[in-house]
């Protein structure tokens, strides 16, 4: 890849210009060279590194983990134990998130089912709406489980 502008790099990688600038500002991308007119110029190193970052983000890795993985990638002679630990920790977060989403799906199906049954019985009024009733009860007394509360974001530990 010959040297290119930020707009061309963005289009070639499916990134936004603002995202590229952000990754450069936080040190995930090396600083671009500048032309005499102070325009950023990017090369193959930037494209390859941006592809790595985008792939890692698509897999849900947090930026700190990506930073560490990039640093590990720069030292290919090292053991990959740390990279494995980073990926294993991320997998555990994803599995927790999946369990929470499955509990959430189950609870929503239960709420919707109760609502539909009430509608079939001709009881579909907001005054006795099972969805409103369940959501208004923060004790979770109407819920099959309280595991659907307080989801863990992907980047959390």
N, C-alpha and C positions, 0 to 999 in steps of 0.2 A: 504494500500500500504506500503510495506516495504521500507526502505531507498534505494535509487537508484542513479545512476550516471546521469550526465547531458544529456548524449547521450540517455540513456534509457527514461528519462523524455521527451526529445525532440521527440523521436519516439512515445511514448505513447500519446502525446498530439498533434502531427502534427505540432510542432514548430521547429524552427531552433535553434541550440545551441547558435548562436550569439544573437538571439532574447532573449533567456532566460538570457544570461549574461547581455544584455542591460537592461532588465526589473529589474534585480537585481541591476545593477549599478545606475539606476535612482530611486531606492527605491520602485518600484511597487511590486517586489517580496522580501520577507525577505532574508537576507543573508543565504546562505547554510552553513550547518555545514561542517567541513573539517575533513578528515581522517588524520591519522598520516603522510601520504604521501602528504598532502595538496590537496587532491582531493575533489572536491565539492560533497556533498551528500544531496539529496533532499528527502522529504517525502510527505505525503498526503497533508499537508498544502500548500506546493508549487504547487502540481498538481491541487488542488482545486482553488487556487488563479490564477494560470495560465489559467485554464479553464474559469474563470470569465473574465479575461483580454482579452482572445482570443474572447470570445463571444461578449464582449463590442466593441472590435475593429471590428469584423465582422459587427456589427450594425453601425459602423462609428463613435463611440464616440472618441473624442480626448483624448490624454493621461491625460491631466489635469482633465478632467471630470471623467475619470476612477479612477484616484488617489482619487478624492473627494468621489466617490461612494464607493470605497474600505474602506475609512475612516468611512463613514456613516455605512457601513455594519458591522464594528467592534463595533458599538454602537447600538445594536438592540432595545434598550429601547426608543430611540429618535423618534420623529415624522418623517415621510417620506416626509415631505413637500419639503425639499431641494433636495432630489432625484427626486421628481416630477418636480421641477423647472429645474433641469439639463436635464432631459429627454425631457421636453417641449421645452426648448431652442434648443436642438439638433433636435427635430422634425421640428421646424421652419426652421433651417438651411437646413434640408433635403428637405422640401417643396420648399424653394427658389431654391435649386439646381435642383429639378425636373422641376420647371417652366423654369429655364434657359436651361435645356436639351431639354425640349419640344420646346422652341423657336429655339434652335440650330437645332433640327431635322427638324422643319418646313422650316428654311432657307436653309438647305442642300437639302431638297427635292425640293425646289423651284429652287435652282441653278442647280441641276441635271436634273430637268424637262426642264429647258431652254436649257441646253446643248443637251439633247436628241431631243428636237424639232428642234434645229439648225441642228443636224445630219440628221434628216429625210428630211430636206429641202436641204440637200447637202451643208450646210454652216459650217461643222465641221472642222474648221481650227483654229490653235492656235491664229492666228491674230484676230479672232472674237470669241474666246472661252469665254462663259459666266462664267465659273468657274474662269478662270484667271482674267477676267474683274472684277468680284465681289470681289475677294480676293485682288486685287491691289488697290481697292478704299477704303481707310481707312475712308472716310466720311460716309460710309454706305449708300450712295445714291442708290445703286443697291439692297439694302436689304429691306425686308418687315418690319423689326424691328431692332433696335440696342440692344435689350435685350439679344442677344446671346453673347455679348462681356463681357470680364472680369469676368469669372465664379468665384463664391465664393467657396473656398475649404471647405470640410466638417468641418474641425477643426476651421474655422474662426467664428467670432462672428456675 
